[in-house]
Amino acid sequence: MLQHGFYAVEWESHRWLDLVQKLMREGKLNVQPERMGLISLLRKVQKREPLPKAILVLNLDRAMYDAFWLNGGEAKPDEALKAVRRIVSSFGQTLAQNRDWLNRQFSIVLLLVSSLEHRADGWWVGFRFAAGNVQPLFQMGWLVSNPAMLEPMEIVQGVRGCFAPF
């Protein structure tokens, strides 16, 4: 069974149901997760509305790629990545400020992204294009309250990701 906290897994967003079915078959999840965007999750956290036991966050990588592109993209990659970092860090601050409350919710948050890579400087989320190339966008450490707690984990058999407690 997955413990409450924040999980990131490289998985195609349009195949989210396959992941949920695998998690349930393997006994790692016993309830169907509620799908929501990160903004909706943050609103619930800020308002301290009860959270579902399992939450599936889709398309954050796509939204951050849009922010990257709107802030200069490949023509100005340093500026664009700084903008993405500010956005993701502000999301992370909201989660960190509500860490105790999140821990009392006992929720499992699954973040599905098209690219998740562990590098020397941490876990990187990127946007994978149809051709297979990846644009790195942000570090998971900018999103979770304690980046040192990020640890690799086999989310489902044969699929690795990372986990961090709230």
N, C-alpha and C positions, 0 to 999 in steps of 0.2 A: 504494500500500500504506500502510495506517495504521502509524504508528510506535508503539513501546511507550509507554504512558502512560495517562492517565485522560481519557475522553471523556464528555461529557454531551450527550444529544440528546433533543429533545422528540419523543416517539413514543408511541403507544398500546401499553401493555405487552402486551395480548392479541394484538397484531399483530407481536410480536417476530420471528417467522420471516420476515415480509416484509422487515424491515430487514436481517436476516442475508443473505437471498437477494440483495437489492440490493447490499450490500457485496461479496458474492462475485462477482456479475455484473460489477461495476465494477472488480474486481481490487484492492479495498482490504482484503480479508480473504481468506486462503487456507485457513482452517481453521474448522470449525463451533465457535462459542463454547460454553463450558460455562455453563449457567445456575446462578446461585447468589445468595443474598441477601447483603447487605453484611456481616451478622454472620458468615456462613460464610467470606466472604473475609477478614475481619479475624482470625478464628480461624486460618486457614491462614497468614496473615502473621505473627501472633504466634508460632505454632509453627514458623515457617519451613519449612513443607511446600511442596514444589514446586507452582508454580501452572501452570494450563493456559496455552497461548499466547494464548488469547482467552477473556474472561470477560464474561458478560452479567448485569448486576445489574438486577433488576426490582423494582418496587414500593417503593423507598425513599421516594418521595414519599407513598405511601399510609401507610407505617409512621410517617412524621413527621407526617402529618396526624392519625393516631390519637394520637400523643404530644401534639400541639397541643390536640386536643379533650379529652384526659384531664387536661390541665393548665389548664383553664379556657376554652379555645376562644375563641369570639367574645365571650363574656361578660367574659373577662379576657385580651384579646389580648396585652398586654405581658408578663404572666406566662407565658402559653403559649408565646410566641415565645422568651422567655429559656430555657425548658425545652428547646425544640427546639434552640436554639443550643448549649446545654451538651452535648446528645447528639451533635449533628453535629460539634462541636469535639472531643469525645473520640474520635470515629471518626478525625477528621483527625490528631489527635496520634499515634494508633497508626500511621497510614500514614506520617507524618513521621518518627517514630522508626525506621522500617524502610525509609527511602527508598533507601539504598544497596543493601540486599538486594533491594528491589523492582526497582531498575534492572537488577540482574543476572538477574532472571527474564525480562526481555524480553516481558512480558505486555501485552496490550491489554485495558483494562477499559472496557466500554461501559455507562454508566449511563443507562437509559431512564426518562424522567420525563414526566408528563403536561403539565407547563408549564415552560418554560425561557425566561427573559426577560433581556435585557441592559439594565441601567439605568445611570445615572450612577455609582452606588455599587457596581456589579459585576453578576455573573450570579446571578439569583435562580431557585430551584427552587420551584415551587408545586404545589398539588394542584388539578386541574381537575375540577369537578363536571359531572355529565351535562348540566346546563343551560348549561354553557359558562363560568360564572364561575370565577375562580381565587382560591385562598387562598395568598398568598406564604408560604413557610415558612422557607427558609434560603438563604444565599449559598453558591455553590460554593467561594468563597474560604475558608469555614470547614472545608471537607472536604479540600482539596488543600494540599500542604505549602508551595507558593509561589504565593499568589494573584496576584501580579504577572505570573506566567507564563501565566495563563489567556488564551487567545486564541480569537477566533471562527474557525470553520472550517466548510466545507461537508462534512458527514460523508458523505452520499451526494448525488447530483445533486438539487438543489432542497430539501435539508434541511440547515439550519444548526444548529450546536451549538457547543460550546466544547471546547477541549483544553488539558491541562496535563501536562507531563512529571512523572514521580514525583519 
